Amino acid sequence: MTSRQIGLVYGFLTWAISVWALVIMLSMLTTSIFSAVGSTLGSVLSIAGKRVETGASEIGDLVSRGFDKIIGEVGSVDTNDLTDQTN
């Protein structure tokens, strides 16, 4: 092999290894970015879910108390008085 051919092979191998290393580093960077975004999104959605759960629970309690109050009031209605008023 001549020195020109050796230089060509050396240059090609240097370029190929550099491209290979660049591809590996970029794939690791991309994986890290997607992991960070996924983790952040998961945390945000988890917090939002807890807020919705708390709000739904409070609304359910409020509705339950409202129905309990309505049922308590219905028991005290004098049906005879209502019948007299409608006749």
Secondary structure per residue as TSV (DSSP state, phi and psi in degrees):
chain	resnum	aa	ss	phi	psi
A	1	M	-	360.0	141.5
A	2	T	-	-87.5	165.6
A	3	S	H	-64.9	-27.8
A	4	R	H	-68.8	-42.1
A	5	Q	H	-67.8	-40.1
A	6	I	H	-63.9	-41.2
A	7	G	H	-63.2	-38.7
A	8	L	H	-65.8	-45.2
A	9	V	H	-63.4	-45.2
A	10	Y	H	-61.0	-43.7
A	11	G	H	-64.0	-42.3
A	12	F	H	-64.2	-46.1
A	13	L	H	-63.2	-39.5
A	14	T	H	-62.4	-45.6
A	15	W	H	-63.0	-45.6
A	16	A	H	-63.7	-42.5
A	17	I	H	-67.7	-38.8
A	18	S	H	-63.9	-43.6
A	19	V	H	-65.3	-41.9
A	20	W	H	-61.7	-45.2
A	21	A	H	-64.6	-39.3
A	22	L	H	-63.8	-43.5
A	23	V	H	-62.3	-43.3
A	24	I	H	-64.1	-44.8
A	25	M	H	-65.2	-40.4
A	26	L	H	-66.7	-37.7
A	27	S	H	-67.7	-37.4
A	28	M	H	-66.2	-40.7
A	29	L	H	-63.7	-44.3
A	30	T	H	-62.5	-43.0
A	31	T	H	-61.8	-42.5
A	32	S	H	-63.8	-41.0
A	33	I	H	-64.7	-46.9
A	34	F	H	-63.0	-36.9
A	35	S	H	-64.5	-44.3
A	36	A	H	-64.9	-43.9
A	37	V	H	-63.6	-43.6
A	38	G	H	-62.7	-41.8
A	39	S	H	-64.5	-44.6
A	40	T	H	-63.9	-45.4
A	41	L	H	-62.8	-40.8
A	42	G	H	-61.8	-41.5
A	43	S	H	-65.3	-43.9
A	44	V	H	-63.3	-45.4
A	45	L	H	-68.0	-33.1
A	46	S	H	-64.7	-44.3
A	47	I	H	-63.9	-43.4
A	48	A	H	-63.1	-40.0
A	49	G	H	-63.0	-40.1
A	50	K	H	-65.0	-38.3
A	51	R	H	-64.5	-43.8
A	52	V	H	-64.7	-41.2
A	53	E	H	-61.3	-43.9
A	54	T	H	-64.0	-44.8
A	55	G	H	-63.6	-42.0
A	56	A	H	-65.5	-38.7
A	57	S	H	-64.1	-43.1
A	58	E	H	-65.3	-40.0
A	59	I	H	-65.3	-42.0
A	60	G	H	-61.2	-42.4
A	61	D	H	-63.3	-41.3
A	62	L	H	-63.5	-45.3
A	63	V	H	-64.2	-41.1
A	64	S	H	-61.9	-44.6
A	65	R	H	-64.4	-37.4
A	66	G	H	-63.3	-44.9
A	67	F	H	-65.1	-39.5
A	68	D	H	-60.7	-40.0
A	69	K	H	-67.8	-41.8
A	70	I	H	-62.3	-44.5
A	71	I	H	-63.7	-38.7
A	72	G	H	-64.2	-37.7
A	73	E	H	-73.5	-34.1
A	74	V	H	-64.6	-34.7
A	75	G	H	-65.4	-24.1
A	76	S	T	-92.8	3.7
A	77	V	-	-77.3	132.7
A	78	D	-	-88.8	105.4
A	79	T	H	-69.2	-29.4
A	80	N	H	-65.2	-40.3
A	81	D	H	-64.9	-39.8
A	82	L	H	-63.7	-39.7
A	83	T	H	-64.0	-42.5
A	84	D	H	-64.2	-36.7
A	85	Q	H	-71.1	-30.4
A	86	T	H	-84.6	-16.7
A	87	N	-	-91.1	360.0
